[in-house]
Amino acid sequence: MSKYLKIKRLFEKNSNSEIALAQAKYMREQFKFYGFQTPTRKKLYKDFFKSEKKNQKIDWAFLDKCYQDEYRDFQYLATDYLIMMSDFLTYDDVPKLFKYIKAKQWWDTIDKLDRIVGNIGLKDDRINDVMLEWSKDEDFWVRRIAIDHQLLRKEKTNTELLEQILVNNFGSDEFFINKAIGWSLRDYSKTNPDWVRAFLRKYHHKMAKLSIKEASKYI
């Protein structure tokens, strides 16, 4: 039996219909769920992850099956897998990741994929040009990846890149873009509040109120 089918049977065996209904409702009925809280779900594939990490090789065929599955839990598994295997991801894997970014889009997986792409950027600065390109993409979820890919970098944040990406997204009326702009600034304000204050003074007149509100939370 394939690893995908083994996990599928494990998910089916441990499903909880009450939780599943609540999760589907929270996600606006866009996806099906087995009904796991996050700790329960991760516990189910903990041993599988240990085995996969020892192989030191990403199983893209397995991940493709996870993304093709109608249950959202499999996309969560896929993004958890990629985070776990981040040491083995390279710049050459970006097209594969982009395929997942474009599939079954919603904030829950997008906000994990941004970290995955961002981790590659810490190892290979060719990602910077990709992020600048993505920051102008017609797909706002792709732009959100670019905006937030440096989250939690602290002193390693490339502020010149951050500024250019944010400026590329001013004037949007998309909630998920304006929220992301605010989040990226709020996160960096914990490390360099003076830079964020200066950014807000410089661009205040061009920014959405939501972005300013989020960015100003800690300063």
C-alpha positions as CSV (number, residue, x, y, z in Angstrom):
1,M,0.0,0.0,0.0
2,S,1.3,3.5,-0.9
3,K,2.2,6.0,1.8
4,Y,-0.6,8.2,0.6
5,L,-3.3,5.4,1.0
6,K,-1.9,4.5,4.4
7,I,-2.3,8.0,5.7
8,K,-5.7,8.3,4.0
9,R,-6.9,5.2,5.9
10,L,-5.4,6.6,9.1
11,F,-7.3,9.9,8.6
12,E,-10.5,8.1,7.9
13,K,-10.2,5.9,10.9
14,N,-9.7,8.9,13.2
15,S,-12.2,11.3,11.7
16,N,-14.6,13.4,13.8
17,S,-17.7,14.5,11.9
18,E,-18.6,17.2,14.5
19,I,-15.3,18.9,14.3
20,A,-15.3,18.4,10.5
21,L,-18.5,20.3,10.1
22,A,-17.3,23.2,12.2
23,Q,-14.0,23.4,10.2
24,A,-15.8,23.4,6.9
25,K,-18.1,26.2,8.1
26,Y,-15.1,28.2,9.3
27,M,-13.6,27.9,5.9
28,R,-16.8,29.0,4.2
29,E,-17.6,25.5,2.9
30,Q,-14.8,25.6,0.4
31,F,-13.2,22.3,1.6
32,K,-14.0,19.0,3.2
33,F,-12.3,18.1,6.5
34,Y,-11.8,14.9,8.4
35,G,-12.2,16.7,11.7
36,F,-8.8,17.0,13.4
37,Q,-7.5,19.6,15.7
38,T,-4.0,20.5,14.6
39,P,-2.1,18.6,17.4
40,T,-4.2,15.5,16.7
41,R,-3.5,15.7,13.0
42,K,0.2,16.2,13.4
43,K,0.4,13.3,15.8
44,L,-1.2,11.0,13.2
45,Y,1.7,11.5,10.8
46,K,4.5,12.1,13.3
47,D,6.2,8.7,12.7
48,F,5.8,9.1,9.0
49,F,7.6,12.4,9.0
50,K,10.5,10.9,11.0
51,S,10.9,8.2,8.4
52,E,10.7,10.7,5.5
53,K,13.3,13.0,7.0
54,K,15.7,10.2,7.3
55,N,15.4,9.7,3.5
56,Q,16.5,13.3,2.9
57,K,14.6,13.4,-0.3
58,I,11.3,15.2,-1.0
59,D,8.6,12.9,-2.5
60,W,6.9,15.3,-4.9
61,A,4.7,12.5,-6.3
62,F,3.3,12.0,-2.8
63,L,2.8,15.8,-2.3
64,D,1.0,16.0,-5.6
65,K,-1.5,13.4,-4.4
66,C,-2.0,15.3,-1.2
67,Y,-2.8,18.4,-3.2
68,Q,-5.2,16.5,-5.4
69,D,-7.1,15.1,-2.5
70,E,-10.5,16.8,-1.8
71,Y,-9.9,16.9,2.0
72,R,-8.1,20.0,3.2
73,D,-6.2,17.9,5.8
74,F,-4.0,16.6,3.0
75,Q,-3.0,20.1,2.0
76,Y,-2.1,20.8,5.6
77,L,0.0,17.6,5.6
78,A,1.7,18.7,2.5
79,T,2.7,22.1,3.8
80,D,3.8,20.6,7.2
81,Y,5.9,18.1,5.2
82,L,7.5,20.9,3.2
83,I,8.3,22.9,6.3
84,M,9.8,19.7,7.9
85,M,11.9,19.1,4.8
86,S,12.9,22.7,4.2
87,D,16.6,21.9,4.5
88,F,16.3,19.9,1.3
89,L,14.4,22.5,-0.7
90,T,16.3,24.5,-3.3
91,Y,15.7,27.4,-5.7
92,D,15.0,24.8,-8.5
93,D,12.0,23.6,-6.5
94,V,10.2,27.0,-6.8
95,P,8.2,26.0,-9.9
96,K,6.9,23.0,-8.0
97,L,5.9,25.1,-5.0
98,F,4.3,27.6,-7.3
99,K,2.0,24.9,-8.6
100,Y,0.8,24.4,-5.0
101,I,0.4,28.1,-4.4
102,K,-2.0,28.3,-7.4
103,A,-4.0,25.3,-6.2
104,K,-7.0,25.4,-3.9
105,Q,-6.0,28.9,-2.7
106,W,-7.0,30.2,0.7
107,W,-5.2,32.0,3.5
108,D,-4.6,28.8,5.6
109,T,-2.2,27.2,3.1
110,I,-0.9,30.4,1.5
111,D,0.3,31.5,5.0
112,K,2.4,28.4,5.3
113,L,3.7,28.4,1.8
114,D,5.1,31.9,2.3
115,R,7.3,30.6,5.0
116,I,8.4,27.7,2.8
117,V,9.4,30.0,0.0
118,G,11.0,32.4,2.4
119,N,13.2,29.7,3.9
120,I,14.6,29.1,0.4
121,G,15.3,32.8,0.1
122,L,17.6,32.7,3.2
123,K,19.8,30.2,1.3
124,D,19.6,31.6,-2.2
125,D,19.2,35.3,-2.9
126,R,17.9,34.6,-6.4
127,I,14.5,34.4,-4.7
128,N,14.6,38.2,-4.3
129,D,13.9,38.7,-8.0
130,V,11.2,36.1,-8.0
131,M,9.5,37.8,-5.1
132,L,9.6,41.2,-6.9
133,E,8.0,39.6,-9.9
134,W,5.4,37.8,-7.7
135,S,4.7,41.1,-5.9
136,K,3.2,42.4,-9.2
137,D,1.3,39.2,-10.2
138,E,-2.4,39.5,-11.1
139,D,-3.2,36.8,-8.6
140,F,-3.4,38.5,-5.1
141,W,-2.5,35.2,-3.4
142,V,0.8,35.1,-5.2
143,R,1.3,38.8,-4.2
144,R,0.5,37.9,-0.6
145,I,3.3,35.2,-0.7
146,A,5.8,37.9,-1.8
147,I,4.6,40.4,0.9
148,D,4.9,38.0,3.8
149,H,7.8,35.7,2.7
150,Q,10.2,37.5,5.1
151,L,8.0,37.2,8.2
152,L,10.0,36.3,11.4
153,R,13.3,37.0,9.8
154,K,14.1,39.7,12.4
155,E,17.6,41.1,11.7
156,K,17.9,39.1,8.5
157,T,15.0,41.1,6.9
158,N,16.0,42.7,3.6
159,T,14.4,46.0,4.1
160,E,15.0,47.3,0.6
161,L,13.2,44.3,-0.8
162,L,10.4,44.6,1.7
163,E,9.8,48.3,0.9
164,Q,9.7,47.7,-2.9
165,I,7.3,44.7,-2.5
166,L,5.0,46.7,-0.3
167,V,5.0,49.8,-2.5
168,N,4.1,47.5,-5.5
169,N,0.9,46.6,-3.6
170,F,-0.3,50.1,-2.5
171,G,-3.7,51.1,-3.9
172,S,-5.2,47.6,-3.6
173,D,-8.7,47.2,-2.2
174,E,-8.1,43.5,-1.5
175,F,-8.5,42.7,2.2
176,F,-5.9,39.9,2.1
177,I,-3.3,42.2,0.5
178,N,-3.8,45.2,2.9
179,K,-3.8,42.9,5.9
180,A,-0.6,41.2,4.7
181,I,1.1,44.6,4.3
182,G,0.2,45.5,7.8
183,W,1.3,42.1,9.2
184,S,4.7,42.3,7.5
185,L,5.3,45.8,9.0
186,R,4.0,44.8,12.4
187,D,6.3,41.8,12.5
188,Y,9.3,43.8,11.6
189,S,8.4,46.5,14.1
190,K,9.4,44.1,16.9
191,T,12.9,44.1,15.5
192,N,13.3,47.6,14.1
193,P,10.5,50.0,15.2
194,D,12.3,53.1,13.9
195,W,12.4,51.7,10.4
196,V,8.7,50.9,10.4
197,R,7.8,54.3,11.9
198,A,9.8,56.0,9.1
199,F,8.1,53.8,6.5
200,L,4.7,54.8,7.8
201,R,5.6,58.5,7.8
202,K,6.9,58.2,4.2
203,Y,3.9,56.3,2.8
204,H,1.1,57.1,5.1
205,H,-0.9,58.9,2.4
206,K,-0.7,55.9,0.0
207,M,-1.5,53.1,2.5
208,A,-4.9,51.5,3.3
209,K,-6.2,52.3,6.8
210,L,-6.2,48.5,7.6
211,S,-2.5,48.3,6.8
212,I,-1.6,51.3,9.0
213,K,-3.7,49.9,11.8
214,E,-2.0,46.5,11.7
215,A,1.5,48.0,11.2
216,S,1.1,50.4,14.2
217,K,0.1,47.8,16.7
218,Y,3.4,47.6,18.6
219,I,4.8,51.1,17.9
